[in-house]
Structures are given as C-alpha cells and as structure tokens.
Amino acid sequence: MAWFDDTHHFKKSRIKLAHITDSHLFADPQGQYFDINTAEYLKQVLQQLTQYEIDGVIFGGDLTQDHSVASYELFSLLVKRSGLSCPVFWVPGNHDEIQMLEQMSRGQISAAKRLCTNNLDILLLDTKGETPAGWCEAQHLKDTEAVIKSSEHKTIAFCHHHSIPINGYLDKHILENGPQLLNTLVNTGDVLAVFHGHVHNEYHSQFRGLDVYATPATSVQFTKHVSDWQQQDLGPAWRLVCIDGQNYDTEVVWLNE
C-alpha cells in the first residue's frame, strides 16, 4: 500500500477542506488557456480560501497545461504567496507528471494520500492512465480496498477522473474502469462520497447510493451536456467540504457570484 503510506493527521473531528482542480498553468504566469489567464484565476481562488479558515486544500489534478517544470514551480509560488497556512495535498490528473508533483511536495505542499480526522478518513486516489482517459491499476484498487477496510472510520475519496458519464464531450476521457472503482468503494460499506475534477463544471450523481461530486475548475469551465468541446468563462470556482465527525456537507463556491 505504498501509495497510502504517507499519512496526515488533523487530530480533530471538525475540519474544512477546499477542493480545487484543473488549474492548467503555464511556465509563463501570463499564459492563457482558452483566453483565460489561469495563474491569475488560481491566485484569486487561493486568496479567497484565506477567508474560510480552511484546514487543508486538496488539489484535484491537471496542474499544468504545458507540462513544464516551471508550471509546477509557479503553483508552489502561488501557494506560498497566497497567505494560506494549511497543508496542500494533490491527486494526479491526466496532464500531470507524478514525478514533478512529488518533487514539488515539500513543506506546505504534501504528498500524503491518507488524511485522517478523529472520526473520518480521506483517501486521495490515483486515476492517471496512459491516455487522457483515466485508469485505476488492479493493485491500486486492491490497496484502496485494503486501506478502507483497515480503518474503523468512514471514508470519503478524491480522484481526478469522472467515473459516471456526464452526457458531454469529456465522456471520451472518462475513467475507463470507473464502475470497478466505484464498486470497490461501495462494496466496502464504509465510503460516503467521492469527489473529482476533470470535467470543468459542477455535477452531482449517485452510484449504488454513493454520492459522486464534480468540482468546477479554477480555470475555464466546459459547457454541460454538449457533444462538442465548448468552453465558458464563468470565472473560477472551488468546492468547500465541511467534515463534522462522520458526516460531511459540501457546496461549490463561484468567485463571480
């Protein structure tokens, strides 16, 4: 279970998590993704998080658009300058290189993949495949099941790719063995919800009673329920996840509202 060996303990029962995702940064801080300055939008989100007494930030993948080392360095710099004092965790997206994410992970940015409160566990999963579509390796599924069963607490999980179709263009890049992952989570009997990015908009669905939430991007959003790839500048957004004991509440926060 090497993926989950690094553990972070919050040592309390009530915490606030921010889920931010799909920043698509460039080496150039002025770089644009579909006419959006992605660094500026991420900067605005990080600054807003300082107003919420956040205990931890989970970055949901696709940090980079140009796959440069400098884009990861820019992410670290924006976190450092944001005023946030809480740890920042991550899962890999299809655009990311795990080695670069790991090299970035020192100090405030943590490589921990098992986060524990006094009453609930948070698992950060690896769905990065060889193509833009996601894939969970068989061993990773076994390790995920084992770490859930080893705990006496309920669990929520975060990953990059979506496992349930959204009736849109990005379904061509869905987690290819998504039902296998979701069945693994449901069959343990201890998983409350799974959160993901990748689809650049807000969605909520269920799989066998398991809540599945998509978080909008800090960059551009993708128009819902269209067969072609359409983008919308709706402003950046993020998801607040409040954990209280073995219960959670969640809402999406749009900076333009």
TORLUM-442556 format. One record per atom (N, C-alpha, C): residue in one letter; x, y, z negated. Coordinates in steps of 0.1 Angstrom, whole numbers, padded with zeros to 4 digits, always signed. Atoms other than C-alpha are relative to their C-alpha. Example, Ala and Ser with C-alpha at 12.3 -4.5 7.8 and 13.67 -1.06 7.14 Angstrom:
! residues 2
A+0009-0012+0000 A+0123-0045-0078 A+0009+0012+0000 S-0009-0011+0000 S+0137-0011-0071 S-0008+0011-0008 
//
This chain:
! residues 257
M+0008-0012+0000 M+0000+0000+0000 M+0009+0013+0000 A-0010-0011+0000 A+0029+0023+0008 A-0007+0014+0003 W+0006-0013-0003 W+0006+0050+0023 W-0006+0007-0012 F+0007-0006+0011 F-0012+0054-0010 F+0009+0000-0013 D-0009+0001+0012 D+0019+0050-0033 D+0002+0014-0007 D-0002-0013+0006 D+0023+0088-0038 D-0014+0005-0005 T+0013-0003+0007 T-0005+0098-0063 T+0002+0014-0007 H+0001-0012+0007 H-0015+0132-0076 H-0012+0000-0010 H+0010+0000+0011 H-0034+0135-0109 H-0004+0014-0003 F+0005-0013+0004 F-0056+0165-0115 F-0003+0001-0015 K+0002+0001+0014 K-0062+0154-0151 K-0011+0008-0006 K+0013-0006+0005 K-0097+0168-0154 K-0011-0006+0008 S+0012+0006-0006 S-0132+0159-0144 S-0007+0009+0011 R+0006-0009-0009 R-0143+0190-0126 R+0011+0008+0008 I-0009-0006-0008 I-0124+0203-0096 I-0007+0006+0012 K+0004-0005-0013 K-0129+0224-0064 K+0011-0003+0010 L-0009+0003-0011 L-0114+0212-0032 L-0004+0008+0012 A+0002-0006-0013 A-0111+0231+0001 A+0004-0010+0011 H-0003+0008-0012 H-0112+0211+0033 H+0002+0009+0012 I-0002-0008-0011 I-0096+0230+0061 I+0006-0009+0011 T-0004+0009-0010 T-0088+0215+0095 T+0002+0006+0014 D-0001-0003-0014 D-0078+0218+0131 D+0005+0015+0002 S-0005-0014-0002 S-0056+0250+0130 S+0006+0002+0013 H-0006-0001-0013 H-0038+0243+0163 H+0010+0012+0001 L-0009-0010+0001 L-0009+0265+0155 L+0011-0001+0011 F-0011+0000-0010 F+0019+0275+0179 F+0013+0005-0007 A-0013-0006+0005 A+0056+0284+0173 A-0001+0015-0001 D+0002-0014-0001 D+0046+0319+0182 D-0012+0004-0009 P+0012-0004+0009 P+0024+0335+0154 P-0011+0007+0008 Q+0010-0006-0008 Q+0006+0353+0182 Q-0006-0009+0011 G+0005+0010-0009 G-0001+0321+0201 G-0015-0001+0000 Q+0015+0000-0001 Q-0037+0317+0213 Q-0005-0014+0006 Y+0007+0012-0004 Y-0059+0286+0217 Y-0014+0004+0004 F+0013-0005-0005 F-0089+0294+0239 F-0002+0014-0004 D+0001-0014+0003 D-0082+0331+0234 D-0002+0003-0015 I+0000-0002+0014 I-0081+0327+0196 I+0014+0000-0006 N-0013+0000+0007 N-0051+0337+0175 N-0002-0009-0012 T+0002+0011+0011 T-0050+0305+0154 T+0007+0003-0013 A-0007-0003+0013 A-0024+0317+0129 A-0008+0011-0008 E+0008-0010+0007 E-0045+0348+0121 E-0012-0005-0006 Y+0012+0006+0006 Y-0076+0328+0116 Y+0003-0009-0012 L-0004+0008+0012 L-0058+0303+0093 L+0004+0009-0011 K-0004-0010+0011 K-0043+0333+0074 K-0013+0005-0007 Q+0013-0005+0006 Q-0079+0346+0069 Q-0006-0010-0009 V+0006+0010+0008 V-0091+0313+0056 V+0008-0002-0013 L-0008+0002+0012 L-0062+0308+0032 L-0002+0012-0010 Q+0002-0011+0009 Q-0067+0343+0018 Q-0014-0001-0007 Q+0013+0002+0007 Q-0104+0336+0012 Q+0000-0010-0011 L+0000+0010+0010 L-0096+0305-0007 L+0005+0005-0013 T-0005-0005+0013 T-0078+0325-0033 T-0012+0006-0009 Q+0011-0006+0007 Q-0112+0339-0043 Q-0009-0011-0007 Y+0009+0011+0004 Y-0127+0304-0051 Y+0006-0008-0012 E-0006+0008+0011 E-0104+0291-0079 E+0001-0015+0004 I-0002+0013-0006 I-0095+0261-0057 I+0011-0008-0008 D-0010+0009+0007 D-0077+0232-0074 D+0009-0007+0010 G-0008+0007-0010 G-0065+0216-0042 G-0005+0003+0014 V+0004-0002-0014 V-0066+0221-0004 V+0004-0013+0008 I-0002+0012-0009 I-0069+0191+0020 I+0000+0005+0014 F-0001-0004-0014 F-0057+0199+0055 F-0004-0013+0008 G+0006+0012-0007 G-0076+0176+0079 G+0006-0004+0013 G-0006+0005-0012 G-0052+0173+0108 G+0000+0010+0012 D-0002-0009-0011 D-0042+0189+0141 D+0005+0013-0004 L-0007-0012+0004 L-0019+0214+0126 L+0005+0008+0012 T-0008-0006-0011 T-0001+0220+0158 T-0008-0001+0014 Q+0005+0002-0013 Q-0011+0227+0194 Q+0012-0002+0010 D-0012+0001-0009 D+0024+0230+0210 D+0010-0011-0005 H-0008+0012+0005 H+0039+0201+0189 H+0014+0005-0003 S-0013-0005+0004 S+0068+0223+0178 S+0003+0000-0015 V-0004-0001+0014 V+0088+0222+0146 V-0004+0013-0006 A+0002-0013+0004 A+0083+0259+0144 A-0015+0002-0004 S+0014-0001+0004 S+0045+0255+0142 S-0003-0006-0014 Y+0001+0005+0014 Y+0048+0234+0111 Y+0007+0009-0010 E-0006-0010+0008 E+0072+0260+0097 E-0009+0011-0002 L+0009-0011+0001 L+0046+0286+0104 L-0011-0003-0010 F+0011+0004+0010 F+0019+0266+0085 F+0006+0001-0014 S-0005-0001+0013 S+0042+0264+0055 S+0002+0014-0004 L-0002-0014+0003 L+0050+0301+0057 L-0014+0006-0004 L+0013-0006+0003 L+0013+0310+0058 L-0006-0005-0013 V+0004+0005+0013 V+0006+0288+0028 V+0007+0008-0011 K-0008-0007+0010 K+0034+0304+0009 K-0004+0014-0002 R+0003-0014+0001 R+0023+0339+0017 R-0015+0002-0004 S+0014-0001+0002 S-0014+0332+0010 S-0004+0005-0014 G+0003-0002+0014 G-0013+0336-0028 G-0007-0011-0006 L+0005+0013+0006 L-0027+0301-0033 L+0011-0006-0009 S-0010+0006+0009 S-0011+0284-0063 S-0003-0015-0001 C+0004+0014+0001 C-0028+0250-0059 C+0008-0009+0011 P-0007+0008-0009 P-0013+0220-0041 P-0008-0002+0013 V+0006+0002-0013 V-0020+0214-0004 V+0004-0014+0005 F-0002+0013-0005 F-0024+0179+0010 F-0004-0001+0014 W+0003+0001-0014 W-0028+0166+0045 W-0003-0015+0005 V+0001+0012-0008 V-0040+0138+0068 V+0004+0003+0014 P-0005-0003-0013 P-0026+0134+0103 P-0011+0000+0011 G+0009+0000-0011 G-0045+0144+0134 G+0006-0005+0013 N-0005+0005-0013 N-0041+0133+0170 N+0011+0008+0006 H-0011-0009-0005 H-0019+0163+0178 H+0012+0000-0009 D-0011-0001+0010 D+0004+0158+0148 D+0010-0011+0001 E-0010+0010+0002 E+0036+0140+0143 E+0002-0002-0015 I+0000+0003+0014 I+0036+0123+0109 I+0014+0004-0006 Q-0014-0003+0005 Q+0074+0127+0106 Q+0001+0015-0003 M-0001-0014+0002 M+0070+0165+0109 M-0008+0004-0012 L+0008-0003+0012 L+0042+0166+0084 L+0007-0004-0013 E-0007+0005+0011 E+0063+0146+0060 E+0012+0010-0003 Q-0011-0009+0002 Q+0093+0169+0065 Q-0005+0014-0006 M+0006-0012+0005 M+0070+0199+0057 M-0004-0001-0014 S+0006+0003+0013 S+0059+0182+0025 S+0010+0001-0011 R-0009-0002+0011 R+0079+0197-0003 R-0006+0012-0008 G+0005-0011+0008 G+0070+0220-0032 G-0016+0000+0000 Q+0014-0001+0001 Q+0034+0232-0029 Q-0007-0010+0010 I+0006+0009-0010 I+0027+0210+0002 I+0004-0014-0004 S-0002+0013+0006 S+0023+0174-0010 S-0003-0011+0010 A+0003+0011-0008 A+0025+0141+0008 A-0009-0010-0007 A+0008+0009+0007 A+0003+0124-0018 A-0013-0004+0008 K+0012+0005-0007 K-0025+0103-0004 K-0011-0006-0009 R+0010+0004+0010 R-0043+0092-0035 R-0001+0011-0011 L+0002-0011+0009 L-0057+0121-0056 L-0010-0005-0010 C+0008+0005+0011 C-0072+0113-0090 C-0005+0011-0009 T+0005-0008+0012 T-0095+0132-0113 T-0003-0010-0011 N+0003+0010+0011 N-0106+0117-0146 N-0011-0010+0003 N+0012+0008-0002 N-0137+0102-0131 N-0002-0004+0015 L+0002+0002-0014 L-0133+0101-0093 L+0013+0000+0008 D-0012+0000-0008 D-0106+0092-0067 D-0003+0006+0014 I+0000-0005-0013 I-0099+0109-0034 I+0011-0006+0008 L-0010+0006-0009 L-0082+0090-0006 L+0001+0007+0013 L-0004-0007-0013 L-0065+0106+0024 L+0004-0011+0010 L-0002+0012-0008 L-0066+0081+0053 L+0007+0004+0013 D-0008-0002-0013 D-0045+0077+0085 D-0009-0006+0011 T+0007+0005-0012 T-0066+0075+0117 T+0007+0004+0013 K-0007-0004-0012 K-0039+0086+0141 K+0003-0012+0009 G-0003+0011-0009 G-0037+0063+0171 G+0010+0004+0011 E-0010-0003-0011 E-0016+0062+0203 E-0005+0010+0010 T+0007-0009-0009 T-0041+0083+0222 T-0007+0011-0008 P+0008-0010+0008 P-0063+0114+0212 P-0011-0007-0007 A+0009+0007+0008 A-0088+0088+0201 A+0007-0006-0012 G-0006+0005+0012 G-0083+0075+0166 G+0000-0015+0000 W+0000+0014+0002 W-0074+0041+0154 W+0005-0003-0014 C-0005+0004+0013 C-0071+0025+0119 C+0006-0014+0001 E-0007+0013-0001 E-0045-0002+0118 E-0006-0010-0010 A+0006+0010+0008 A-0056-0035+0103 A+0006+0000-0014 Q-0006-0001+0014 Q-0031-0032+0074 Q-0004+0012-0008 H+0004-0012+0007 H-0042+0003+0067 H-0014-0002-0006 L+0013+0004+0005 L-0078-0010+0064 L+0001-0009-0013 K-0001+0009+0012 K-0067-0037+0040 K+0005+0008-0012 D-0005-0008+0011 D-0047-0012+0019 D-0010+0009-0005 T+0010-0009+0004 T-0076+0012+0018 T-0010-0008-0009 E+0009+0008+0008 E-0099-0016+0006 E+0006-0004-0014 A-0007+0005+0013 A-0074-0028-0020 A+0001+0012-0010 V-0001-0011+0010 V-0068+0007-0035 V-0013+0004-0006 I+0013-0003+0005 I-0105+0013-0038 I-0004-0010-0010 K+0004+0011+0009 K-0111-0020-0055 K+0009+0000-0013 S-0008+0000+0011 S-0082-0014-0078 S-0004+0010-0011 S+0004-0011+0008 S-0098+0016-0093 S-0014-0003-0007 E+0013+0001+0006 E-0127+0018-0118 E-0009+0011+0003 H+0008-0012-0004 H-0139+0051-0103 H-0006-0001+0013 K+0005-0002-0013 K-0160+0060-0074 K+0011+0008+0009 T-0009-0006-0009 T-0142+0074-0043 T-0006+0008+0011 I+0003-0007-0012 I-0145+0100-0016 I+0012-0001+0009 A-0012+0002-0009 A-0123+0098+0015 A+0000+0011+0011 F-0002-0010-0011 F-0109+0122+0041 F+0008-0006+0011 C-0008+0004-0012 C-0096+0115+0076 C-0001+0010+0011 H+0001-0010-0011 H-0092+0133+0109 H-0011-0003+0009 H+0010+0003-0011 H-0113+0115+0135 H-0014-0003-0005 H+0014+0003+0003 H-0150+0111+0135 H-0003-0015+0004 S+0003+0014-0002 S-0164+0076+0132 S-0014-0003+0006 I+0014+0000-0005 I-0200+0083+0142 I-0002+0009+0012 P+0002-0009-0012 P-0209+0097+0177 P-0007+0013-0004 I+0006-0013+0002 I-0218+0134+0177 I-0008+0004+0012 N+0007-0004-0012 N-0235+0133+0211 N+0006+0012+0007 G-0007-0011-0006 G-0209+0155+0226 G+0013-0005+0007 Y-0012+0004-0008 Y-0177+0156+0247 Y+0010-0007-0008 L-0011+0006+0008 L-0154+0147+0218 L-0002-0015-0003 D+0002+0014+0002 D-0170+0113+0216 D+0009-0009+0008 K-0010+0008-0007 K-0145+0102+0242 K+0013-0002-0008 H-0011+0001+0009 H-0119+0107+0215 H-0004-0004-0014 I+0005+0004+0013 I-0138+0091+0186 I+0010-0010-0006 L-0008+0011+0006 L-0122+0067+0161 L-0005-0013+0006 E+0005+0011-0009 E-0123+0036+0183 E-0005-0012-0009 N+0005+0010+0009 N-0127+0012+0154 N-0007+0006-0013 G+0007-0007+0010 G-0148+0036+0134 G-0010-0008-0008 P+0009+0009+0008 P-0175+0011+0124 P+0007-0009-0009 Q-0008+0008+0009 Q-0148-0011+0110 Q+0004+0007-0012 L-0004-0008+0012 L-0135+0017+0088 L-0012+0002-0009 L+0012-0003+0008 L-0170+0027+0077 L-0005-0012-0008 N+0005+0012+0007 N-0180-0009+0069 N+0010-0004-0011 T-0009+0002+0011 T-0148-0013+0049 T-0003+0008-0012 L+0003-0009+0012 L-0157+0017+0028 L-0013-0003-0006 V+0013+0003+0006 V-0193+0008+0024 V+0000-0013-0008 N+0000+0013+0006 N-0186-0028+0015 N+0006-0001-0013 T-0005+0000+0014 T-0166-0019-0015 T-0010+0004-0010 G+0011-0004+0009 G-0197-0004-0030 G+0004+0012-0009 D-0005-0010+0009 D-0177+0024-0045 D+0003+0014+0007 V-0003-0012-0007 V-0174+0051-0018 V-0012+0008+0002 L+0012-0009-0001 L-0197+0081-0019 L-0001+0007+0013 A+0000-0008-0012 A-0187+0100+0012 A+0013+0000+0007 V-0012-0001-0008 V-0162+0105+0040 V-0001+0014+0007 F-0001-0013-0007 F-0151+0139+0054 F+0010+0000+0011 H-0009+0000-0011 H-0134+0145+0087 H+0000+0014+0008 G+0000-0012-0009 G-0124+0172+0112 G-0001-0004+0014 H-0001+0005-0014 H-0115+0167+0149 H-0011+0006+0010 V+0011-0004-0009 V-0149+0178+0163 V-0003+0015+0000 H+0001-0014+0000 H-0146+0215+0156 H-0014+0006-0001 N+0013-0005+0003 N-0180+0221+0142 N-0006-0008-0012 E+0006+0005+0012 E-0203+0212+0113 E-0010-0011+0004 Y+0009+0011-0001 Y-0221+0178+0112 Y-0002-0007-0013 H+0003+0009+0012 H-0237+0155+0086 H-0008-0011+0005 S+0007+0012-0003 S-0248+0120+0092 S+0002-0011-0011 Q-0001+0011+0009 Q-0251+0087+0074 Q+0003-0013+0007 F-0003+0013-0005 F-0238+0052+0079 F-0002-0010-0012 R+0004+0009+0010 R-0255+0025+0058 R+0000+0007-0014 G+0002-0007+0013 G-0262+0051+0031 G+0013+0008-0004 L-0013-0008+0003 L-0226+0066+0032 L-0001+0013+0007 D+0000-0013-0006 D-0226+0103+0038 D+0013+0003+0008 V-0012-0003-0008 V-0203+0114+0066 V-0001+0015+0004 Y+0000-0014-0002 Y-0194+0151+0069 Y+0011+0004+0009 A-0010-0006-0009 A-0176+0170+0097 A+0002+0015-0005 T-0003-0014+0004 T-0159+0203+0088 T+0004+0008+0012 P-0004-0008-0011 P-0156+0231+0113 P+0015+0003+0000 A-0015-0004-0001 A-0121+0243+0125 A+0003+0013-0006 T-0005-0014+0003 T-0101+0272+0112 T+0002+0008+0013 S-0003-0006-0013 S-0096+0279+0149 S-0013+0002+0008 V+0012-0001-0008 V-0122+0277+0177 V-0009-0011-0003 Q+0010+0011+0001 Q-0154+0257+0175 Q-0004-0005+0014 F+0005+0006-0012 F-0167+0233+0201 F-0015-0001+0000 T+0014-0001-0001 T-0203+0237+0213 T-0006-0014-0003 K+0006+0013+0003 K-0226+0210+0199 K-0008-0006+0011 H+0009+0008-0008 H-0243+0183+0219 H+0000+0004+0015 V-0002-0002-0015 V-0229+0191+0254 V+0010-0010+0005 S-0008+0011-0006 S-0213+0166+0277 S+0013+0005+0005 D-0013-0005-0004 D-0186+0190+0289 D+0006+0008-0012 W-0008-0006+0011 W-0159+0207+0268 W-0002+0015+0000 Q+0003-0014+0002 Q-0173+0241+0257 Q+0005+0006-0013 Q-0005-0006+0012 Q-0157+0265+0232 Q-0008+0012-0004 Q+0007-0012+0005 Q-0172+0291+0210 Q+0008+0007-0011 D-0007-0007+0011 D-0155+0318+0189 D-0011+0004-0010 L+0009-0002+0011 L-0178+0315+0159 L+0007+0005-0013 G-0008-0004+0011 G-0150+0326+0136 G+0005-0013-0007 P-0005+0011+0007 P-0130+0303+0113 P-0010-0005-0011 A+0008+0006+0011 A-0147+0280+0087 A+0008-0010-0008 W-0006+0010+0009 W-0139+0256+0059 W-0011-0006-0008 R+0010+0007+0008 R-0157+0232+0036 R+0005+0000-0015 L-0002+0001+0014 L-0159+0235-0002 L-0006-0013-0005 V+0005+0013+0006 V-0162+0202-0021 V+0002+0001-0015 C-0001-0001+0015 C-0170+0205-0058 C-0003-0013-0006 I+0001+0013+0007 I-0165+0174-0079 I-0002+0002-0015 D+0004+0000+0014 D-0181+0170-0113 D-0002-0014-0005 G+0002+0014+0005 G-0175+0137-0130 G+0001-0009+0012 Q+0000+0008-0012 Q-0185+0111-0104 Q-0010+0005+0010 N+0010-0006-0009 N-0208+0135-0085 N+0008+0011+0008 Y-0006-0011-0008 Y-0200+0160-0057 Y-0011+0008+0007 D+0009-0009-0008 D-0216+0189-0039 D+0010+0005+0011 T-0008-0005-0011 T-0204+0203-0006 T-0008+0010+0008 E+0005-0010-0009 E-0210+0233+0016 E+0010+0005+0010 V-0009-0006-0010 V-0195+0249+0047 V+0000+0015-0002 V-0001-0015+0001 V-0182+0285+0044 V+0005+0005+0013 W-0004-0007-0013 W-0181+0306+0076 W+0005+0014-0004 L-0006-0013+0003 L-0159+0337+0074 L-0008+0011+0006 N+0008-0011-0006 N-0182+0356+0097 N-0014+0002-0005 E+0014-0001+0006 E-0213+0351+0075 E+0001+0008-0013 
//
